[in-house]
Amino acid sequence: MDDPHVMGAGFAPTPFTADEIRTGCPDGHTLHVRTVAGDTVSEVVTRFEAGDADGVTISEEADGGASYRRVGWADLQRHASFPVDRTTIEPERITTPLGELDCLRYSVQREDLMTFWFATAHPGMPVRYAGGGSVTEVVSIERV
């Protein structure tokens, strides 16, 4: 593959390459994420640490507990790799807790429709995603 945004044949381009994610998520990069599912609200703090050329350690803190996992930058990119025949990609400007953001909206038909908004100025996870009766949104970003 010549396009670093395409993870393989039959897949739509990802919003960011592994290198763009690595640059956008340096050590100490912290995301506060809120999920609303009906009347239930949950929050997770995701932190990037010990990044190197191959990957990063991600900690997730929620409900008083924490988990840690080592993940490769390409694995993070692969999270946004969807089948081309079930994915539409369109630019959209949205209002979020982070402010007005220019995004790429990925609408992915699975068992139900999943929609992901990737802010072009914030390489990494989507700033909002919705589907299955819930909405998850990045509510703040801390940078070192």
N, CA, C and O of each residue as an XYZ file, in Angstrom:
576
protein
N       0.834     -1.177      0.000
C       0.000      0.000      0.000
C       0.887      1.252      0.000
O       1.818      1.370      0.797
N       0.589      2.143     -0.874
C       1.344      3.389     -0.934
C       0.772      4.460     -0.027
O       1.495      5.373      0.373
N      -0.508      4.375      0.309
C      -1.156      5.383      1.150
C      -1.080      4.941      2.608
O      -1.688      3.934      2.969
N      -0.346      5.670      3.460
C      -0.223      5.238      4.860
C      -1.531      5.348      5.644
O      -1.607      4.879      6.780
N      -2.573      5.967      5.050
C      -3.886      6.040      5.699
C      -4.722      4.779      5.467
O      -5.730      4.575      6.143
N      -4.317      3.941      4.529
C      -5.079      2.733      4.197
C      -4.366      1.527      4.795
O      -3.206      1.254      4.489
N      -5.095      0.806      5.665
C      -4.496     -0.307      6.400
C      -4.484     -1.611      5.599
O      -3.775     -2.549      5.963
N      -5.258     -1.679      4.518
C      -5.286     -2.885      3.713
C      -6.350     -2.796      2.639
O      -7.202     -1.908      2.659
N      -6.290     -3.723      1.707
C      -7.259     -3.764      0.620
C      -8.670     -3.911      1.192
O      -8.898     -4.705      2.105
N      -9.605     -3.145      0.652
C     -10.987     -3.230      1.092
C     -11.322     -2.346      2.278
O     -12.446     -2.382      2.779
N     -10.359     -1.548      2.737
C     -10.591     -0.678      3.885
C     -10.519      0.789      3.477
O      -9.709      1.174      2.633
N     -11.374      1.595      4.084
C     -11.390      3.033      3.851
C     -10.146      3.648      4.486
O      -9.578      3.069      5.412
N      -9.719      4.804      4.004
C      -8.580      5.467      4.643
C      -8.912      5.872      6.076
O     -10.040      6.261      6.378
N      -7.929      5.778      6.938
C      -8.095      6.211      8.324
C      -7.894      7.725      8.389
O      -7.263      8.294      7.498
N      -8.415      8.387      9.421
C      -8.240      9.842      9.512
C      -6.801     10.254      9.802
O      -6.381     11.349      9.427
N      -6.044      9.380     10.469
C      -4.673      9.705     10.847
C      -3.788      8.489     10.631
O      -4.239      7.350     10.751
N      -2.533      8.737     10.315
C      -1.558      7.654     10.223
C      -1.033      7.349     11.627
O      -1.273      8.103     12.570
N      -0.322      6.246     11.747
C       0.294      5.891     13.029
C       1.260      6.985     13.475
O       1.310      7.326     14.657
N       2.025      7.532     12.538
C       2.968      8.597     12.890
C       2.260      9.861     13.354
O       2.726     10.522     14.282
N       1.141     10.207     12.725
C       0.378     11.386     13.152
C      -0.197     11.193     14.554
O      -0.237     12.132     15.348
N      -0.638      9.980     14.852
C      -1.157      9.688     16.196
C      -0.030      9.792     17.217
O      -0.211     10.363     18.293
N       1.132      9.240     16.880
C       2.289      9.305     17.795
C       2.660     10.757     18.090
O       2.917     11.111     19.240
N       2.689     11.588     17.066
C       3.017     13.001     17.252
C       1.933     13.719     18.057
O       2.243     14.584     18.876
N       0.674     13.370     17.833
C      -0.438     14.034     18.511
C      -0.710     13.566     19.930
O      -1.475     14.198     20.659
N      -0.085     12.459     20.326
C      -0.328     11.892     21.663
C       0.993     11.664     22.400
O       1.365     10.521     22.670
N       1.702     12.747     22.725
C       2.983     12.597     23.428
C       2.774     12.140     24.875
O       1.651     12.133     25.379
N       3.852     11.765     25.519
C       3.781     11.380     26.933
C       3.073     12.472     27.731
O       3.355     13.659     27.567
N       2.162     12.060     28.584
C       1.396     12.988     29.409
C       0.101     13.443     28.779
O      -0.729     14.059     29.448
N      -0.089     13.152     27.499
C      -1.342     13.523     26.810
C      -2.490     12.815     27.540
O      -2.475     11.593     27.688
N      -3.482     13.586     27.992
C      -4.559     13.045     28.825
C      -5.910     13.482     28.276
O      -6.132     14.658     27.990
N      -6.797     12.522     28.137
C      -8.149     12.764     27.646
C      -9.153     12.435     28.735
O      -9.057     11.391     29.381
N     -10.112     13.318     28.939
C     -11.228     13.060     29.840
C     -12.431     12.757     28.943
O     -12.842     13.587     28.133
N     -12.981     11.562     29.103
C     -13.997     11.064     28.183
C     -15.268     10.727     28.957
O     -15.217     10.084     30.006
N     -16.399     11.166     28.431
C     -17.691     10.917     29.077
C     -18.585     10.126     28.119
O     -18.663     10.425     26.928
N     -19.256      9.110     28.668
C     -20.223      8.326     27.907
C     -21.586      8.468     28.555
O     -21.729      8.327     29.770
N     -22.591      8.751     27.726
C     -23.973      8.831     28.184
C     -24.754      7.741     27.457
O     -24.802      7.702     26.227
N     -25.355      6.873     28.234
C     -26.194      5.795     27.711
C     -27.497      5.817     28.502
O     -27.575      5.296     29.615
N     -28.511      6.427     27.910
C     -29.769      6.596     28.638
C     -29.547      7.510     29.825
O     -29.085      8.640     29.671
N     -29.880      7.013     31.021
C     -29.699      7.795     32.254
C     -28.342      7.564     32.912
O     -28.052      8.151     33.955
N     -27.519      6.725     32.319
C     -26.229      6.379     32.903
C     -25.116      7.214     32.284
O     -24.985      7.305     31.064
N     -24.318      7.820     33.159
C     -23.169      8.611     32.724
C     -21.918      8.002     33.352
O     -21.868      7.757     34.557
N     -20.913      7.762     32.516
C     -19.641      7.251     33.041
C     -18.506      8.097     32.473
O     -18.619      8.679     31.394
N     -17.414      8.148     33.226
C     -16.263      8.946     32.808
C     -14.988      8.126     32.938
O     -14.831      7.326     33.860
N     -14.088      8.345     31.995
C     -12.803      7.660     31.959
C     -11.726      8.695     31.682
O     -11.918      9.599     30.868
N     -10.593      8.562     32.360
C      -9.424      9.399     32.080
C      -8.399      8.494     31.405
O      -7.974      7.486     31.970
N      -8.009      8.870     30.185
C      -7.050      8.095     29.398
C      -5.754      8.891     29.289
O      -5.762     10.059     28.899
N      -4.632      8.241     29.642
C      -3.340      8.928     29.653
C      -2.326      8.127     28.832
O      -2.293      6.897     28.891
N      -1.506      8.842     28.071
C      -0.462      8.240     27.244
C       0.883      8.438     27.932
O       1.224      9.558     28.311
N       1.655      7.356     28.099
C       2.960      7.404     28.779
C       3.930      6.430     28.113
O       3.525      5.467     27.461
N       5.204      6.706     28.294
C       6.282      5.818     27.845
C       6.199      5.522     26.354
O       6.419      4.391     25.919
N       5.882      6.546     25.582
C       5.822      6.367     24.138
C       7.213      6.263     23.535
O       8.159      6.906     23.990
N       7.314      5.442     22.505
C       8.551      5.333     21.738
C       8.167      5.125     20.274
O       6.997      5.283     19.923
N       9.095      4.786     19.439
C       8.822      4.649     18.010
C       7.787      3.560     17.715
O       7.084      3.638     16.707
N       7.687      2.550     18.578
C       6.801      1.420     18.317
C       5.411      1.548     18.924
O       4.436      1.080     18.337
N       5.309      2.177     20.091
C       4.008      2.214     20.750
C       4.023      3.049     22.008
O       4.919      3.863     22.232
N       2.998      2.828     22.835
C       2.785      3.661     24.016
C       2.052      2.832     25.071
O       1.358      1.868     24.749
N       2.218      3.223     26.334
C       1.431      2.629     27.408
C       0.250      3.555     27.663
O       0.423      4.754     27.880
N      -0.940      2.992     27.635
C      -2.161      3.760     27.865
C      -2.748      3.317     29.193
O      -2.964      2.129     29.431
N      -3.003      4.302     30.062
C      -3.706      4.000     31.309
C      -5.126      4.536     31.179
O      -5.362      5.586     30.581
N      -6.052      3.798     31.747
C      -7.450      4.229     31.801
C      -7.914      4.136     33.237
O      -7.877      3.070     33.853
N      -8.355      5.278     33.766
C      -8.826      5.346     35.144
C     -10.320      5.620     35.132
O     -10.790      6.577     34.516
N     -11.061      4.751     35.832
C     -12.512      4.908     35.923
C     -13.003      4.250     37.197
O     -12.509      3.195     37.596
N     -13.967      4.872     37.826
C     -14.606      4.314     39.017
C     -13.595      3.861     40.070
O     -13.778      2.819     40.700
N     -12.536      4.636     40.259
C     -11.563      4.336     41.297
C     -10.545      3.281     40.938
O      -9.645      3.009     41.733
N     -10.652      2.676     39.767
C      -9.687      1.662     39.352
C      -8.920      2.123     38.132
O      -9.303      3.091     37.475
N      -7.832      1.425     37.828
C      -7.022      1.774     36.674
C      -6.577      0.521     35.947
O      -6.365     -0.531     36.551
N      -6.440      0.659     34.630
C      -5.888     -0.425     33.826
C      -4.784      0.152     32.952
O      -4.797      1.338     32.621
N      -3.831     -0.694     32.582
C      -2.690     -0.275     31.785
C      -2.508     -1.277     30.667
O      -2.657     -2.483     30.863
N      -2.177     -0.755     29.472
C      -1.900     -1.666     28.370
C      -0.900     -1.015     27.427
O      -0.919      0.195     27.202
N      -0.050     -1.833     26.899
C       0.917     -1.372     25.902
C       0.297     -1.642     24.536
O      -0.208     -2.735     24.280
N       0.340     -0.634     23.656
C      -0.277     -0.764     22.338
C       0.610     -0.090     21.304
O       1.247      0.925     21.583
N       0.644     -0.663     20.111
C       1.424     -0.095     19.017
C       0.672      1.048     18.350
O      -0.559      1.086     18.358
N       1.424      1.978     17.772
C       0.798      3.117     17.089
C      -0.060      2.636     15.925
O      -1.143      3.174     15.695
N       0.405      1.635     15.192
C      -0.391      1.102     14.077
C      -1.674      0.451     14.586
O      -2.698      0.492     13.904
N      -1.632     -0.149     15.777
C      -2.848     -0.730     16.362
C      -3.876      0.365     16.651
O      -5.074      0.173     16.442
N      -3.396      1.519     17.136
C      -4.315      2.636     17.382
C      -4.903      3.138     16.066
O      -6.090      3.456     15.999
N      -4.089      3.211     15.032
C      -4.597      3.602     13.715
C      -5.642      2.593     13.227
O      -6.668      2.974     12.664
N      -5.372      1.321     13.446
C      -6.262      0.246     12.983
C      -7.665      0.351     13.614
O      -8.637     -0.126     13.028
N      -7.775      0.965     14.789
C      -9.086      1.151     15.424
C     -10.024      1.965     14.549
O     -11.243      1.845     14.666
N      -9.458      2.802     13.661
C     -10.269      3.650     12.777
C     -10.258      3.139     11.342
O     -10.548      3.894     10.414
N      -9.929      1.876     11.154
C      -9.915      1.277      9.825
C     -11.195      0.464      9.645
O     -11.400     -0.550     10.312
N     -12.053      0.925      8.733
C     -13.369      0.329      8.543
C     -13.531     -0.139      7.095
O     -12.896      0.414      6.196
N     -14.371     -1.151      6.858
C     -14.578     -1.622      5.491
C     -15.081     -0.490      4.585
O     -16.019      0.230      4.926
N     -14.437     -0.355      3.434
C     -14.760      0.731      2.520
C     -16.202      0.666      2.029
O     -16.820      1.703      1.787
N     -16.748     -0.546      1.877
C     -18.110     -0.685      1.342
C     -19.199     -0.397      2.384
O     -20.382     -0.367      2.046
N     -18.810     -0.188      3.638
C     -19.796      0.130      4.685
C     -19.499      1.440      5.386
O     -20.048      1.722      6.451
N     -18.617      2.252      4.777
C     -18.166      3.482      5.425
C     -18.326      4.678      4.495
O     -17.931      4.636      3.331
N     -18.913      5.744      5.031
C     -18.899      7.027      4.318
C     -18.122      8.019      5.184
O     -18.215      8.005      6.412
N     -17.363      8.868      4.518
C     -16.512      9.849      5.200
C     -16.862     11.219      4.647
O     -16.815     11.451      3.439
N     -17.217     12.128      5.562
C     -17.573     13.475      5.148
C     -17.023     14.490      6.141
O     -16.982     14.223      7.342
N     -16.597     15.657      5.647
C     -16.173     16.709      6.573
C     -17.389     17.307      7.272
O     -18.455     17.439      6.670
N     -17.230     17.662      8.526
C     -18.323     18.280      9.286
C     -17.719     19.106     10.423
O     -16.765     18.677     11.072
N     -18.274     20.279     10.655
C     -17.874     21.124     11.789
C     -18.903     20.901     12.885
O     -20.104     21.055     12.663
N     -18.421     20.536     14.078
C     -19.336     20.240     15.181
C     -18.965     21.066     16.413
O     -17.836     21.537     16.554
N     -19.941     21.225     17.291
C     -19.730     21.873     18.577
C     -19.555     20.784     19.623
O     -20.387     19.884     19.741
N     -18.466     20.870     20.383
C     -18.155     19.876     21.407
C     -17.754     20.617     22.683
O     -17.605     21.838     22.661
N     -17.579     19.905     23.780
C     -17.039     20.544     24.980
C     -15.659     21.162     24.744
O     -15.232     22.033     25.501
N     -14.962     20.712     23.695
C     -13.654     21.262     23.349
C     -13.780     22.526     22.502
O     -12.780     23.187     22.224
N     -15.006     22.866     22.090
C     -15.248     24.016     21.223
C     -15.708     23.565     19.844
O     -16.069     22.406     19.638
N     -15.687     24.506     18.903
C     -16.029     24.204     17.509
C     -14.845     23.479     16.875
O     -13.709     23.948     16.953
N     -15.113     22.336     16.249
C     -14.027     21.545     15.670
C     -14.358     21.114     14.250
O     -15.480     20.700     13.957
N     -13.370     21.215     13.377
C     -13.485     20.632     12.044
C     -13.174     19.157     12.170
O     -12.130     18.773     12.697
N     -14.084     18.337     11.684
C     -13.955     16.895     11.851
C     -14.136     16.167     10.533
O     -14.631     16.723      9.553
N     -13.727     14.920     10.535
C     -14.119     13.969      9.515
C     -15.124     13.045     10.183
O     -14.817     12.389     11.179
N     -16.344     13.001      9.617
C     -17.387     12.128     10.169
C     -17.352     10.803      9.411
O     -17.547     10.757      8.196
N     -17.101      9.739     10.150
C     -17.115      8.384      9.599
C     -18.435      7.742     10.014
O     -18.679      7.539     11.203
N     -19.279      7.423      9.050
C     -20.532      6.697      9.310
C     -20.297      5.268      8.865
O     -20.046      5.008      7.688
N     -20.378      4.335      9.813
C     -20.030      2.944      9.553
C     -21.250      2.076      9.827
O     -21.762      2.045     10.946
N     -21.709      1.374      8.801
C     -22.857      0.485      8.965
C     -22.374     -0.860      9.482
O     -21.670     -1.593      8.788
N     -22.759     -1.165     10.690
C     -22.488     -2.477     11.304
C     -23.848     -3.095     11.553
O     -24.743     -2.947     10.720
N     -24.034     -3.776     12.660
C     -25.385     -4.239     13.005
C     -26.304     -3.040     13.144
O     -27.473     -3.092     12.764
N     -25.764     -1.958     13.694
C     -26.452     -0.673     13.716
C     -25.438      0.368     13.235
O     -24.250      0.069     13.116
N     -25.894      1.561     12.965
C     -25.011      2.602     12.475
C     -24.145      3.139     13.610
O     -24.656      3.500     14.670
N     -22.857      3.188     13.388
C     -21.914      3.820     14.315
C     -21.366      5.051     13.608
O     -21.016      4.993     12.429
N     -21.292      6.161     14.328
C     -20.762      7.394     13.753
C     -19.614      7.879     14.629
O     -19.726      7.948     15.853
N     -18.507      8.214     13.971
C     -17.295      8.655     14.645
C     -16.904     10.015     14.081
O     -16.869     10.192     12.863
N     -16.612     10.973     14.948
C     -16.126     12.287     14.526
C     -14.679     12.415     14.965
O     -14.389     12.425     16.161
N     -13.761     12.514     13.998
C     -12.339     12.675     14.262
C     -11.968     14.130     13.997
O     -12.069     14.595     12.861
N     -11.544     14.847     15.021
C     -11.149     16.249     14.868
C      -9.812     16.306     14.154
O      -8.837     15.696     14.593
N      -9.768     17.037     13.058
C      -8.542     17.097     12.265
C      -7.375     17.705     13.042
O      -6.218     17.419     12.735
N      -7.660     18.530     14.034
C      -6.603     19.160     14.842
C      -6.151     18.303     16.018
O      -5.217     18.678     16.727
N      -6.801     17.152     16.240
C      -6.470     16.307     17.397
C      -6.273     14.858     16.954
O      -7.164     14.034     17.160
N      -5.121     14.526     16.348
C      -4.888     13.146     15.926
C      -5.019     12.172     17.095
O      -4.486     12.397     18.182
N      -5.733     11.100     16.841
C      -5.956     10.078     17.858
C      -7.392      9.614     17.837
O      -7.999      9.483     16.774
N      -7.927      9.368     19.001
C      -9.280      8.828     19.101
C     -10.314      9.854     18.629
O     -10.035     11.052     18.601
N     -11.513      9.379     18.259
C     -12.551     10.338     17.863
C     -12.944     11.227     19.037
O     -12.927     10.791     20.188
N     -13.296     12.471     18.741
C     -13.741     13.377     19.798
C     -15.187     13.100     20.177
O     -15.661     13.548     21.221
N     -15.889     12.356     19.319
C     -17.259     11.925     19.625
C     -17.533     10.662     18.827
O     -17.103     10.532     17.681
N     -18.253      9.732     19.443
C     -18.802      8.621     18.671
C     -20.134      8.226     19.268
O     -20.363      8.328     20.473
N     -21.003      7.770     18.385
C     -22.377      7.464     18.786
C     -22.842      6.192     18.094
O     -22.509      5.923     16.940
N     -23.614      5.432     18.832
C     -24.195      4.208     18.300
C     -24.598      3.291     19.427
O     -24.087      3.393     20.542
N     -25.510      2.401     19.135
C     -25.936      1.446     20.150
C     -26.590      2.087     21.351
O     -26.577      1.520     22.443
N     -27.167      3.274     21.161
C     -27.866      3.933     22.260
C     -26.985      4.741     23.191
O     -27.446      5.178     24.246
N     -25.731      4.952     22.830
C     -24.854      5.756     23.681
C     -24.083      6.767     22.844
O     -23.914      6.614     21.634
N     -23.622      7.804     23.535
C     -22.759      8.819     22.927
C     -21.549      8.983     23.832
O     -21.692      9.191     25.037
N     -20.358      8.890     23.252
C     -19.120      9.067     23.975
C     -18.416     10.296     23.414
O     -18.332     10.479     22.200
N     -17.908     11.142     24.322
C     -17.321     12.402     23.884
C     -16.116     12.765     24.732
O     -16.123     12.589     25.950
N     -15.081     13.275     24.077
C     -13.935     13.823     24.797
C     -14.369     15.175     25.341
O     -14.762     16.054     24.574
N     -14.304     15.354     26.667
C     -14.756     16.594     27.270
C     -13.609     17.551     27.585
O     -13.827     18.755     27.721
N     -12.385     17.023     27.704
C     -11.222     17.895     27.860
C      -9.959     17.135     27.477
O      -9.898     15.906     27.521
N      -8.960     17.918     27.100
C      -7.657     17.377     26.750
C      -6.606     18.165     27.525
O      -6.603     19.396     27.523
N      -5.714     17.428     28.189
C      -4.582     18.050     28.868
C      -3.322     17.718     28.077
O      -3.051     16.560     27.758
N      -2.573     18.747     27.774
C      -1.314     18.550     27.044
C      -0.165     18.988     27.941
O      -0.291     19.920     28.735
N       0.954     18.296     27.794
C       2.143     18.661     28.566
C       2.910     19.745     27.842
O       3.948     20.195     28.326
